[in-house]
């Protein structure tokens, strides 16, 4: 099992910035990809950003140029730097991890952290 613990959510004014962090822990797994999803009230969960081992990160069109995903492999921690936040960025943000063990692929999710952007 991979445990994902998120932090950094909160309330911010439109135009402001926040940084989310997600610490991964768990032995016997090799992390293949980490990313962030979000879910706003009444909407489906959507991909925000994804980073794969050895690949370039992918971003949702709605956050390109404003959000940056990064990873500290030594700490098994990923970050989502969010700038120029908009009201429509308000959502619960979930950390995601795809990990491999014995050639099998597994998906793991964090508990979610609330981001609220106010006017």
C-alpha positions in Angstrom: 0.0 0.0 0.0 1.2 3.5 -0.8 0.0 6.2 1.6 -0.5 9.7 0.2 -0.8 12.6 2.6 -1.7 16.0 1.2 -1.2 19.4 2.8 -1.3 23.1 1.8 -5.0 23.7 0.9 -6.9 26.6 2.2 -8.7 29.8 1.4 -7.1 32.3 -0.9 -8.3 35.4 -2.8 -8.6 35.4 -6.5 -5.2 36.1 -8.1 -3.4 34.6 -5.2 -1.1 31.6 -4.9 -1.1 28.3 -3.0 1.2 25.3 -2.9 0.0 21.8 -2.3 2.2 19.0 -1.2 1.7 15.3 -1.2 4.0 13.0 0.6 4.1 9.3 -0.5 5.2 6.5 1.7 5.1 2.7 1.2 7.7 0.1 0.6 7.9 -2.5 -2.1 6.4 -0.1 -4.7 8.0 1.7 -7.5 6.3 5.0 -8.2 5.6 5.3 -12.0 3.6 8.5 -12.0 2.2 11.1 -9.7 -0.3 13.8 -10.3 -3.2 15.9 -9.1 -6.9 15.7 -9.7 -9.7 18.0 -8.5 -13.4 17.8 -8.0 -15.7 20.8 -7.7 -19.2 20.4 -6.2 -21.5 18.8 -8.7 -18.8 18.1 -11.1 -16.7 15.1 -12.1 -13.2 14.6 -10.9 -10.8 16.0 -13.5 -7.1 15.8 -14.1 -5.1 18.9 -13.2 -1.6 17.8 -13.8 0.4 14.6 -14.2 4.1 13.8 -14.0 5.5 10.5 -15.2 9.0 9.1 -14.6 11.2 10.4 -17.4 8.4 12.3 -19.1 7.3 15.9 -19.4 4.4 16.9 -17.2 0.9 17.2 -18.6 -1.6 19.9 -17.6 -5.2 20.5 -18.1 -5.8 23.4 -20.5 -7.5 25.4 -17.8 -4.4 25.5 -15.6 -1.6 25.7 -18.2 0.7 28.6 -17.5 -0.6 29.0 -13.9 0.0 25.7 -12.2 3.3 23.9 -12.0 3.8 20.3 -10.9 7.1 19.2 -9.4 8.5 16.2 -7.5 11.3 15.7 -5.0 12.1 12.1 -5.6 14.5 11.9 -2.6 11.5 12.8 -0.3 8.9 11.0 -2.4 6.9 14.2 -2.3 5.2 16.0 -5.1 4.0 19.6 -5.2 1.5 21.7 -7.1 2.3 25.4 -7.2 -0.8 27.3 -8.1 -0.7 30.9 -9.1 -3.2 33.4 -10.5 -5.9 31.5 -8.9 -9.4 31.9 -10.2 -12.8 31.3 -8.6 -13.3 28.3 -10.8 -10.2 26.6 -9.3 -12.2 26.1 -6.1 -12.4 22.3 -5.6 -11.1 19.4 -3.5 -7.7 18.5 -4.8 -6.6 14.9 -4.7 -3.1 13.5 -4.9 -2.8 10.5 -7.2 -0.1 8.0 -7.6 0.4 5.1 -10.0 2.9 2.5 -8.6 4.3 -0.8 -9.7 5.0 -3.9 -7.8 5.9 -7.3 -9.3 4.9 -6.0 -12.7 1.4 -5.1 -11.5 0.1 -1.5 -11.6 -1.8 0.1 -8.8 -3.5 3.4 -8.3 -3.6 5.2 -5.0 -5.4 8.4 -3.9 -4.9 10.9 -1.1 -7.8 12.0 1.1 -8.1 15.3 -0.6 -7.5 18.9 0.4 -9.9 21.8 0.0 -8.9 24.8 -2.1 -11.3 27.7 -1.9 -10.7 30.8 -4.0 -12.7 33.9 -3.0 -13.5 37.1 -4.8 
